[in-house]
Amino acid sequence: MFAAENGLKGDPRLLGISKAIRVVPHFPKPGIMFQDITTLLLDHKAFKDTVDIFVDRYRDMGISVVAGVEARGFMFGPAIALAIGAKFVPLRKPRKLPGEVISEKYVLEYGTDCLEMHVGAVEPGERAIVIDDLVATGGTLSAAIRLLERVGAEVVECGCVIGVPEVKGQCRLNGKPLYILVEPRLIDNCC
């Protein structure tokens, strides 16, 4: 579900977050309107508002694990985890974590990819959320859910800063709720 449809309709923070995201046309390939959150990170107020909205949502849900998807989930996840008193668990691409890991492969539009997590980072019965910057098809988030559930975690929800309009009607991944702050913008106001 989109935040504006869940009690935050008209909240000026959502507009500020949306405006802080730079749109880069035709990156990384023609036809893609890349949603660059690095400009959001440069805007202290918009970055704080982003984290605050997630913290307000998850503070009283008994969450013990905030799992961040590499790499942009790492930018929001740790701040959310600290604020709600949870641990942060990175879900990384292959061969990035030292030590013993478990893996979950998933299908992309053109090929496959994989997420890995340290063995023992999440205990059975822990309540988890998955954080990333953007959801389009949901493949990466679905793999993250499967990875956490394989070790016995209860995945409560996935939270993303940006969600493409096509996911608006499908507010669940693998049966889990999906919480999105803003829709992608098509063009920047400048240039």
N, CA, C and O of each residue as an XYZ file, in Angstrom:
764
protein
N       0.836     -1.170      0.000
C       0.000      0.000      0.000
C       0.885      1.239      0.000
O       2.003      1.224      0.515
N       0.382      2.267     -0.565
C       1.106      3.527     -0.585
C       0.788      4.312      0.681
O      -0.349      4.306      1.152
N       1.789      4.981      1.227
C       1.629      5.734      2.476
C       0.481      6.734      2.385
O      -0.245      6.936      3.358
N       0.314      7.359      1.223
C      -0.742      8.362      1.054
C      -2.134      7.738      1.177
O      -3.108      8.439      1.451
N      -2.226      6.438      0.978
C      -3.503      5.741      1.106
C      -3.671      5.132      2.482
O      -4.683      4.492      2.767
N      -2.680      5.330      3.333
C      -2.704      4.701      4.647
C      -2.438      5.738      5.744
O      -1.528      5.580      6.558
N      -3.242      6.792      5.747
C      -3.157      7.778      6.817
C      -2.244      8.957      6.560
O      -2.227      9.891      7.361
N      -1.481      8.954      5.473
C      -0.567     10.065      5.219
C      -0.973     10.903      4.005
O      -0.163     11.662      3.473
N      -2.218     10.766      3.572
C      -2.686     11.561      2.432
C      -2.522     13.050      2.757
O      -2.959     13.517      3.809
N      -1.897     13.774      1.855
C      -1.677     15.202      2.033
C      -0.505     15.541      2.938
O      -0.240     16.720      3.172
N       0.208     14.539      3.456
C       1.364     14.793      4.315
C       2.459     15.461      3.475
O       2.925     14.876      2.497
N       2.871     16.674      3.844
C       3.870     17.388      3.049
C       5.219     16.678      2.998
O       6.017     16.941      2.099
N       5.484     15.793      3.938
C       6.752     15.056      3.912
C       6.856     14.192      2.665
O       7.941     14.049      2.101
N       5.746     13.615      2.227
C       5.775     12.761      1.041
C       6.139     13.558     -0.210
O       6.904     13.083     -1.049
N       5.600     14.749     -0.334
C       5.949     15.609     -1.467
C       7.425     15.984     -1.410
O       8.108     15.980     -2.435
N       7.918     16.307     -0.227
C       9.330     16.648     -0.062
C      10.243     15.492     -0.417
O      11.289     15.688     -1.036
N       9.853     14.286     -0.028
C      10.639     13.092     -0.366
C      10.652     12.902     -1.876
O      11.709     12.682     -2.467
N       9.487     12.984     -2.500
C       9.395     12.808     -3.945
C      10.244     13.834     -4.691
O      10.966     13.489     -5.626
N      10.153     15.088     -4.274
C      10.919     16.151     -4.945
C      12.424     15.998     -4.755
O      13.202     16.461     -5.588
N      12.840     15.353     -3.664
C      14.273     15.198     -3.388
C      14.917     14.091     -4.217
O      16.143     13.988     -4.263
N      14.112     13.269     -4.866
C      14.636     12.170     -5.684
C      14.868     12.673     -7.106
O      13.947     13.156     -7.765
N      16.111     12.552     -7.566
C      16.455     13.006     -8.919
C      16.093     11.931     -9.937
O      16.309     10.740     -9.710
N      15.545     12.368    -11.051
C      15.222     11.459    -12.148
C      16.311     11.600    -13.205
O      16.602     12.704    -13.665
N      16.909     10.477    -13.585
C      17.969     10.470    -14.596
C      17.439      9.691    -15.804
O      17.380      8.462    -15.775
N      17.055     10.411    -16.867
C      16.505      9.735    -18.044
C      17.545      8.851    -18.744
O      18.723      9.195    -18.832
N      17.078      7.719    -19.232
C      17.867      6.813    -20.067
C      19.099      6.273    -19.346
O      20.163      6.129    -19.948
N      18.951      5.975    -18.054
C      20.035      5.368    -17.292
C      19.477      4.159    -16.560
O      18.419      4.283    -15.942
N      20.101      3.036    -16.591
C      21.386      2.714    -17.232
C      21.265      2.351    -18.704
O      22.261      2.051    -19.362
N      20.012      2.380    -19.229
C      19.843      2.107    -20.654
C      18.665      2.926    -21.174
O      17.857      3.407    -20.380
N      18.553      3.091    -22.482
C      17.472      3.884    -23.053
C      16.096      3.414    -22.569
O      15.823      2.217    -22.473
N      15.250      4.385    -22.270
C      13.894      4.092    -21.849
C      13.695      4.018    -20.345
O      12.562      4.080    -19.868
N      14.776      3.887    -19.594
C      14.680      3.808    -18.136
C      14.731      5.220    -17.550
O      15.586      6.025    -17.920
N      13.814      5.506    -16.641
C      13.817      6.777    -15.904
C      14.321      6.463    -14.496
O      13.529      6.206    -13.589
N      15.637      6.486    -14.321
C      16.276      6.059    -13.077
C      15.919      6.998    -11.927
O      16.045      8.216    -12.048
N      15.478      6.426    -10.823
C      15.106      7.178     -9.625
C      16.324      7.207     -8.704
O      16.598      6.230     -8.007
N      17.049      8.316     -8.700
C      18.315      8.439     -7.986
C      18.088      8.946     -6.568
O      17.802     10.126     -6.364
N      18.216      8.050     -5.581
C      17.979      8.451     -4.198
C      19.192      9.133     -3.563
O      19.111      9.582     -2.419
N      20.320      9.219     -4.286
C      21.476      9.893     -3.689
C      21.172     11.363     -3.416
O      21.721     11.937     -2.475
N      20.319     11.974     -4.212
C      19.943     13.365     -3.956
C      19.031     13.471     -2.737
O      19.041     14.492     -2.050
N      18.247     12.438     -2.461
C      17.439     12.390     -1.242
C      18.352     12.360     -0.020
O      18.065     13.002      0.991
N      19.448     11.616     -0.113
C      20.391     11.521      0.999
C      21.102     12.850      1.262
O      21.550     13.101      2.381
N      21.207     13.694      0.246
C      21.842     15.007      0.394
C      20.929     16.029      1.065
O      21.389     17.061      1.553
N      19.643     15.732      1.082
C      18.646     16.638      1.654
C      18.303     16.153      3.063
O      17.501     15.234      3.230
N      18.911     16.773      4.071
C      18.762     16.323      5.452
C      17.305     16.148      5.857
O      16.949     15.132      6.454
N      16.470     17.111      5.543
C      15.057     17.046      5.951
C      14.332     15.898      5.265
O      13.614     15.141      5.918
N      14.512     15.762      3.955
C      13.833     14.693      3.220
C      14.324     13.313      3.674
O      13.530     12.380      3.796
N      15.623     13.186      3.922
C      16.184     11.921      4.398
C      15.616     11.586      5.780
O      15.204     10.453      6.029
N      15.596     12.571      6.670
C      15.053     12.367      8.017
C      13.562     12.024      7.951
O      13.097     11.132      8.661
N      12.821     12.725      7.107
C      11.388     12.439      6.964
C      11.158     11.007      6.470
O      10.238     10.330      6.927
N      11.992     10.552      5.542
C      11.879      9.187      5.024
C      12.041      8.180      6.158
O      11.213      7.288      6.341
N      13.115      8.340      6.909
C      13.374      7.429      8.025
C      12.264      7.543      9.068
O      11.778      6.529      9.567
N      11.863      8.768      9.398
C      10.827      8.978     10.421
C       9.504      8.302     10.066
O       8.846      7.735     10.938
N       9.111      8.356      8.798
C       7.851      7.729      8.395
C       7.923      6.212      8.607
O       6.981      5.605      9.115
N       9.046      5.608      8.215
C       9.210      4.169      8.445
C       9.252      3.860      9.942
O       8.635      2.893     10.389
N       9.971      4.665     10.717
C      10.064      4.445     12.165
C       8.690      4.543     12.814
O       8.337      3.706     13.645
N       7.913      5.555     12.444
C       6.560      5.691     12.992
C       5.723      4.452     12.684
O       4.931      4.007     13.515
N       5.901      3.908     11.502
C       5.115      2.732     11.104
C       5.532      1.486     11.894
O       4.673      0.714     12.320
N       6.839      1.281     12.094
C       7.338      0.017     12.633
C       7.672      0.034     14.126
O       7.958     -1.015     14.703
N       7.641      1.194     14.748
C       8.073      1.338     16.145
C       7.380      0.377     17.102
O       8.040     -0.207     17.961
N       6.098      0.203     16.980
C       5.332     -0.594     17.946
C       4.880     -1.949     17.394
O       3.873     -2.496     17.842
N       5.617     -2.485     16.430
C       5.235     -3.764     15.818
C       6.064     -4.941     16.330
O       5.917     -6.057     15.831
N       6.927     -4.715     17.311
C       7.736     -5.807     17.841
C       8.748     -6.341     16.854
O       9.035     -7.538     16.841
N       9.292     -5.467     16.028
C      10.279     -5.861     15.020
C      11.645     -6.013     15.702
O      12.081     -5.122     16.431
N      12.311     -7.139     15.461
C      13.656     -7.338     16.020
C      14.729     -7.347     14.936
O      15.918     -7.268     15.245
N      14.322     -7.443     13.665
C      15.269     -7.484     12.543
C      14.815     -6.527     11.455
O      13.674     -6.579     10.996
N      15.725     -5.654     11.051
C      15.527     -4.845      9.851
C      16.541     -5.378      8.843
O      17.747     -5.213      9.027
N      16.056     -6.016      7.778
C      16.923     -6.573      6.747
C      16.962     -5.603      5.577
O      15.925     -5.270      5.004
N      18.159     -5.153      5.225
C      18.330     -4.214      4.128
C      18.902     -4.900      2.909
O      19.883     -5.638      3.003
N      18.286     -4.654      1.756
C      18.727     -5.254      0.499
C      19.848     -4.405     -0.094
O      19.744     -3.182     -0.181
N      20.923     -5.083     -0.499
C      22.073     -4.394     -1.102
C      21.638     -3.661     -2.365
O      20.854     -4.200     -3.146
N      22.113     -2.491     -2.572
C      22.936     -1.698     -1.675
C      22.118     -0.550     -1.083
O      22.444     -0.047     -0.007
N      21.076     -0.142     -1.768
C      20.384      1.056     -1.299
C      19.504      0.811     -0.079
O      19.140      1.765      0.609
N      19.158     -0.420      0.205
C      18.474     -0.718      1.456
C      19.370     -0.487      2.656
O      18.892     -0.322      3.778
N      20.700     -0.475      2.408
C      21.674     -0.204      3.473
C      21.631      1.258      3.907
O      22.090      1.587      5.000
N      21.099      2.122      3.086
C      21.100      3.553      3.401
C      19.988      3.925      4.366
O      20.127      4.877      5.133
N      18.890      3.189      4.337
C      17.747      3.489      5.199
C      17.632      2.506      6.359
O      17.264      2.892      7.469
N      17.940      1.256      6.109
C      17.753      0.195      7.091
C      18.439      0.410      8.432
O      17.785      0.266      9.465
N      19.729      0.749      8.468
C      20.389      0.910      9.767
C      19.770      2.015     10.631
O      19.637      1.849     11.844
N      19.394      3.133     10.020
C      18.781      4.228     10.784
C      17.430      3.794     11.353
O      17.094      4.127     12.490
N      16.663      3.055     10.564
C      15.376      2.550     11.032
C      15.598      1.573     12.178
O      14.918      1.647     13.201
N      16.549      0.655     12.011
C      16.843     -0.341     13.046
C      17.248      0.325     14.360
O      16.750     -0.047     15.422
N      18.137      1.295     14.292
C      18.563      1.998     15.513
C      17.387      2.660     16.211
O      17.264      2.588     17.434
N      16.529      3.302     15.440
C      15.413      4.050     16.028
C      14.351      3.154     16.662
O      13.686      3.565     17.613
N      14.187      1.936     16.148
C      13.152      1.052     16.713
C      13.738     -0.001     17.649
O      13.003     -0.835     18.179
N      15.051      0.028     17.857
C      15.675     -0.923     18.772
C      15.818     -2.317     18.209
O      15.725     -3.301     18.942
N      16.044     -2.409     16.906
C      16.211     -3.705     16.239
C      17.641     -3.827     15.720
O      18.390     -2.850     15.689
N      18.003     -5.032     15.318
C      19.303     -5.215     14.680
C      19.153     -5.046     13.175
O      18.082     -5.269     12.611
N      20.255     -4.646     12.537
C      20.267     -4.517     11.081
C      20.996     -5.712     10.498
O      22.097     -6.048     10.932
N      20.378     -6.359      9.507
C      20.979     -7.506      8.837
C      21.090     -7.187      7.351
O      20.077     -6.992      6.681
N      22.336     -7.133      6.824
C      22.496     -6.877      5.392
C      22.229     -8.129      4.565
O      22.710     -9.216      4.887
N      21.460     -7.961      3.502
C      21.236     -9.017      2.519
C      22.069     -8.618      1.310
O      21.768     -7.637      0.631
N      23.126     -9.396      1.047
C      24.141     -8.968      0.081
C      24.158     -9.825     -1.172
O      23.604    -10.923     -1.214
N      24.809     -9.289     -2.184
C      25.054    -10.026     -3.419
C      26.111    -11.104     -3.122
O      26.799    -11.028     -2.104
N      26.241    -12.101     -4.001
C      27.165    -13.211     -3.732
C      28.614    -12.777     -3.501
O      29.123    -11.846     -4.125
N      29.250    -13.496     -2.575
C      30.673    -13.366     -2.257
C      31.056    -12.019     -1.637
O      32.206    -11.593     -1.749
N      30.103    -11.347     -0.986
C      30.388    -10.071     -0.323
C      30.501    -10.232      1.191
O      31.095     -9.387      1.861
N      29.938    -11.307      1.730
C      29.959    -11.530      3.173
C      31.000    -12.586      3.515
O      31.038    -13.641      2.882
N      31.846    -12.318      4.507
C      32.796    -13.349      4.947
C      32.072    -14.376      5.816
O      31.025    -14.087      6.395
N      32.629    -15.546      5.896
C      32.043    -16.559      6.763
C      30.935    -17.326      6.078
O      30.722    -17.211      4.871
N      30.227    -18.124      6.887
C      29.180    -18.997      6.360
C      27.911    -18.211      6.050
O      27.453    -17.401      6.856
N      27.355    -18.462      4.874
C      26.146    -17.756      4.436
C      25.117    -18.750      3.916
O      25.444    -19.888      3.581
N      23.863    -18.295      3.853
C      22.846    -19.013      3.100
C      22.458    -18.112      1.932
O      22.561    -16.888      2.016
N      22.014    -18.730      0.850
C      21.746    -18.000     -0.393
C      20.338    -18.256     -0.883
O      19.725    -19.283     -0.595
N      19.851    -17.288     -1.630
C      18.546    -17.424     -2.293
C      18.660    -16.824     -3.683
O      18.891    -15.624     -3.830
N      18.498    -17.657     -4.705
C      18.547    -17.194     -6.089
C      17.166    -16.693     -6.497
O      16.145    -17.126     -5.963
N      17.161    -15.771     -7.457
C      15.899    -15.267     -7.983
C      16.084    -14.867     -9.436
O      17.197    -14.608     -9.893
N      14.969    -14.822    -10.149
C      14.978    -14.553    -11.578
C      14.774    -13.068    -11.822
O      13.900    -12.435    -11.229
N      15.595    -12.530    -12.703
C      15.456    -11.152    -13.170
C      14.871    -11.190    -14.579
O      14.659    -12.259    -15.152
N      14.619    -10.012    -15.118
C      14.078     -9.947    -16.470
C      15.006    -10.636    -17.474
O      14.545    -11.321    -18.387
N      16.318    -10.448    -17.298
C      17.300    -11.056    -18.203
C      18.359    -11.787    -17.393
O      19.497    -11.324    -17.308
N      18.009    -12.911    -16.803
C      18.992    -13.690    -16.067
C      18.557    -13.953    -14.639
O      17.371    -13.900    -14.312
N      19.548    -14.241    -13.788
C      19.284    -14.535    -12.385
C      20.236    -13.742    -11.503
O      21.250    -13.223    -11.970
N      19.901    -13.658    -10.236
C      20.769    -13.042     -9.253
C      20.601    -13.811     -7.955
O      19.893    -14.817     -7.911
N      21.242    -13.346     -6.909
C      21.249    -14.081     -5.656
C      21.441    -13.109     -4.501
O      22.156    -12.115     -4.629
N      20.801    -13.399     -3.376
C      21.038    -12.675     -2.129
C      21.618    -13.647     -1.121
O      21.268    -14.828     -1.109
N      22.513    -13.141     -0.269
C      23.103    -13.964      0.775
C      22.979    -13.265      2.120
O      22.898    -12.040      2.208
N      22.966    -14.096      3.176
C      22.863    -13.602      4.546
C      23.741    -14.497      5.421
O      23.857    -15.698      5.178
N      24.357    -13.895      6.441
C      25.159    -14.692      7.361
C      24.307    -15.719      8.093
O      23.195    -15.422      8.530
N      24.837    -16.920      8.219
C      24.205    -17.948      9.034
C      24.223    -17.452     10.482
O      25.256    -16.997     10.972
N      23.097    -17.539     11.153
C      23.005    -17.126     12.549
C      22.662    -15.664     12.772
O      22.486    -15.237     13.913
N      22.565    -14.887     11.696
C      22.235    -13.460     11.846
C      20.788    -13.269     12.294
O      20.466    -12.302     12.984
N      19.933    -14.184     11.901
C      18.513    -14.117     12.237
C      18.125    -15.445     12.878
O      18.450    -16.517     12.367
N      17.429    -15.355     13.998
C      17.005    -16.541     14.742
C      15.552    -16.882     14.423
O      14.763    -16.001     14.083
N      15.198    -18.168     14.534
C      13.798    -18.556     14.326
C      12.871    -17.772     15.255
O      13.171    -17.569     16.432
N      11.749    -17.341     14.706
C      10.752    -16.614     15.483
C      10.943    -15.112     15.530
O      10.053    -14.398     15.993
N      12.080    -14.608     15.063
C      12.268    -13.156     15.073
C      11.335    -12.515     14.055
O      11.067    -13.077     12.993
N      10.845    -11.326     14.402
C       9.962    -10.556     13.515
C      10.823     -9.595     12.695
O      11.605     -8.816     13.241
N      10.663     -9.668     11.375
C      11.543     -8.919     10.476
C      10.749     -8.056      9.500
O       9.615     -8.369      9.135
N      11.384     -6.962      9.092
C      10.928     -6.186      7.941
C      12.074     -6.147      6.947
O      13.241     -6.250      7.326
N      11.739     -5.999      5.677
C      12.729     -5.882      4.611
C      12.624     -4.470      4.063
O      11.532     -3.996      3.749
N      13.775     -3.793      3.947
C      13.810     -2.412      3.465
C      14.644     -2.329      2.188
O      15.734     -2.894      2.105
N      14.112     -1.613      1.194
C      14.859     -1.323     -0.032
C      14.424      0.048     -0.535
O      13.480      0.641     -0.014
N      15.117      0.540     -1.547
C      14.781      1.876     -2.043
C      13.619      1.848     -3.017
O      12.793      2.761     -3.015
N      13.535      0.795     -3.868
C      12.549      0.793     -4.939
C      12.043     -0.621     -5.192
O      12.807     -1.585     -5.148
N      10.755     -0.730     -5.455
C      10.187     -2.008     -5.886
C       9.579     -1.804     -7.269
O       8.805     -0.875     -7.500
N       9.952     -2.699     -8.181
C       9.375     -2.672     -9.530
C       8.607     -3.968     -9.746
O       7.377     -3.977     -9.713
N       9.328     -5.062     -9.968
C       8.654     -6.347    -10.184
C       8.458     -7.122     -8.891
O       7.586     -7.987     -8.817
N       9.254     -6.825     -7.875
C       9.149     -7.523     -6.601
C      10.034     -8.753     -6.495
O      10.002     -9.439     -5.473
N      10.819     -9.051     -7.515
C      11.666    -10.251     -7.496
C      12.699    -10.258     -6.382
O      12.873    -11.270     -5.704
N      13.380     -9.149     -6.189
C      14.403     -9.070     -5.154
C      13.785     -9.163     -3.767
O      14.291     -9.885     -2.908
N      12.694     -8.438     -3.542
C      12.028     -8.487     -2.239
C      11.479     -9.878     -1.955
O      11.539    -10.342     -0.817
N      10.950    -10.543     -2.962
C      10.440    -11.902     -2.771
C      11.562    -12.854     -2.367
O      11.369    -13.727     -1.521
N      12.734    -12.681     -2.975
C      13.889    -13.506     -2.605
C      14.316    -13.210     -1.164
O      14.679    -14.123     -0.423
N      14.272    -11.940     -0.772
C      14.626    -11.565      0.602
C      13.668    -12.216      1.604
O      14.091    -12.709      2.650
N      12.397    -12.211      1.279
C      11.391    -12.840      2.150
C      11.688    -14.333      2.292
O      11.704    -14.869      3.400
N      11.923    -14.995      1.162
C      12.207    -16.436      1.197
C      13.451    -16.739      2.026
O      13.470    -17.701      2.794
N      14.485    -15.922      1.874
C      15.738    -16.111      2.613
C      15.491    -16.023      4.118
O      15.949    -16.879      4.875
N      14.777    -15.000      4.546
C      14.485    -14.821      5.973
C      13.575    -15.929      6.504
O      13.776    -16.418      7.615
N      12.595    -16.317      5.727
C      11.682    -17.373      6.177
C      12.365    -18.728      6.254
O      11.977    -19.572      7.062
N      13.377    -18.946      5.424
C      14.121    -20.219      5.483
C      14.798    -20.420      6.829
O      14.999    -21.559      7.250
N      15.156    -19.332      7.517
C      15.789    -19.462      8.835
C      14.775    -19.311      9.959
O      15.154    -19.245     11.128
N      13.498    -19.256      9.620
C      12.449    -19.247     10.622
C      11.972    -17.882     11.078
O      11.230    -17.785     12.055
N      12.382    -16.824     10.390
C      11.910    -15.481     10.745
C      10.466    -15.298     10.277
O      10.021    -15.926      9.316
N       9.762    -14.436     10.968
C       8.427    -14.023     10.547
C       8.571    -12.670      9.856
O       8.803    -11.658     10.516
N       8.437    -12.648      8.547
C       8.536    -11.391      7.808
C       7.190    -10.688      7.922
O       6.167    -11.192      7.458
N       7.211     -9.518      8.545
C       5.991     -8.765      8.818
C       5.584     -7.921      7.613
O       4.401     -7.828      7.285
N       6.578     -7.299      6.947
C       6.272     -6.383      5.846
C       7.547     -6.048      5.105
O       8.649     -6.212      5.630
N       7.386     -5.573      3.873
C       8.476     -4.981      3.100
C       8.180     -3.498      2.968
O       7.040     -3.112      2.710
N       9.196     -2.665      3.143
C       9.039     -1.227      3.013
C       9.992     -0.677      1.975
O      11.186     -0.976      1.998
N       9.465      0.134      1.058
C      10.281      0.750      0.013
C       9.976      2.234     -0.078
O       8.844      2.662      0.148
N      10.989      3.009     -0.410
C      10.803      4.441     -0.581
C       9.956      4.701     -1.821
O       9.039      5.522     -1.789
N      10.262      3.999     -2.919
C       9.617      4.236     -4.210
C       8.992      2.937     -4.709
O       9.584      1.865     -4.584
N       7.792      3.044     -5.273
C       7.148      1.887     -5.890
C       6.522      2.286     -7.197
O       5.822      3.296     -7.274
N       6.768      1.497     -8.237
C       6.186      1.826     -9.528
C       4.669      1.654     -9.461
O       4.180      0.797     -8.725
N       3.921      2.457    -10.217
C       2.457      2.410    -10.141
C       1.872      1.026    -10.386
O       0.801      0.708     -9.870
N       2.557      0.204    -11.162
C       2.049     -1.136    -11.472
C       1.907     -2.004    -10.226
O       1.110     -2.942    -10.224
N       2.669     -1.713     -9.161
C       2.554     -2.519     -7.941
C       1.444     -2.013     -7.030
O       1.159     -2.615     -5.994
N       0.821     -0.907     -7.418
C      -0.206     -0.304     -6.567
C      -1.335     -1.281     -6.252
O      -1.793     -1.343     -5.111
N      -1.781     -2.025     -7.223
C      -2.852     -2.975     -6.990
C      -2.391     -4.249     -6.318
O      -3.196     -4.971     -5.729
N      -1.097     -4.532     -6.401
C      -0.547     -5.756     -5.810
C       0.257     -5.347     -4.587
O       1.480     -5.231     -4.655
N      -0.407     -5.134     -3.497
C       0.247     -4.609     -2.302
C       0.788     -5.708     -1.409
O       0.980     -5.504     -0.210
N       1.033     -6.866     -1.985
C       1.582     -7.965     -1.193
C       2.634     -8.704     -2.021
O       2.511     -8.842     -3.238
N       3.663     -9.170     -1.330
C       4.710     -9.981     -1.947
C       4.796    -11.274     -1.165
O       4.948    -11.245      0.056
N       4.703    -12.401     -1.837
C       4.740    -13.696     -1.152
C       3.748    -13.699      0.014
O       3.990    -14.340      1.036
N       2.635    -12.984     -0.141
C       1.639    -12.905      0.917
C       1.944    -11.885      2.000
O       1.195    -11.768      2.970
N       3.030    -11.150      1.846
C       3.434    -10.152      2.846
C       3.041     -8.755      2.378
O       3.108     -8.463      1.184
N       2.632     -7.889      3.304
C       2.298     -6.513      2.926
C       3.507     -5.752      2.391
O       4.651     -6.018      2.760
N       3.223     -4.816      1.526
C       4.228     -3.948      0.923
C       3.831     -2.511      1.218
O       2.717     -2.090      0.910
N       4.759     -1.754      1.824
C       4.495     -0.362      2.202
C       5.434      0.535      1.408
O       6.653      0.382      1.479
N       4.863      1.479      0.646
C       5.619      2.333     -0.270
C       5.336      3.792      0.060
O       4.190      4.180      0.287
N       6.401      4.598      0.083
C       6.206      6.008      0.397
C       5.737      6.818     -0.801
O       4.748      7.544     -0.693
N       6.419      6.718     -1.944
C       6.080      7.565     -3.094
C       6.153      6.775     -4.398
O       6.800      5.732     -4.484
N       5.470      7.305     -5.405
C       5.576      6.770     -6.761
C       6.750      7.442     -7.453
O       7.137      8.550     -7.081
N       7.330      6.775     -8.469
C       8.432      7.418     -9.191
C       7.953      8.631     -9.967
O       6.816      8.685    -10.435
N       8.845      9.601    -10.092
C       8.551     10.751    -10.934
C       9.033     10.448    -12.342
O       9.957      9.656    -12.531
N       8.413     11.073    -13.323
C       8.793     10.816    -14.709
C       9.922     11.710    -15.176
O      10.789     11.273    -15.934
N       9.920     12.970    -14.728
C      10.986     13.906    -15.127
C      11.328     14.794    -13.959
O      10.537     14.952    -13.029
N      12.508     15.372    -14.011
C      12.897     16.362    -13.020
C      12.265     17.686    -13.372
O      11.984     17.951    -14.541
N      12.038     18.515    -12.383
C      11.498     19.857    -12.617
C      12.522     20.789    -13.252
O      12.169     21.803    -13.854
N      13.773     20.437    -13.110
C      14.827     21.287    -13.686
C      15.291     20.723    -15.002
O      14.895     19.622    -15.385
N      16.124     21.461    -15.699
C      16.766     21.055    -16.955
C      15.792     20.901    -18.086
O      16.189     20.564    -19.201
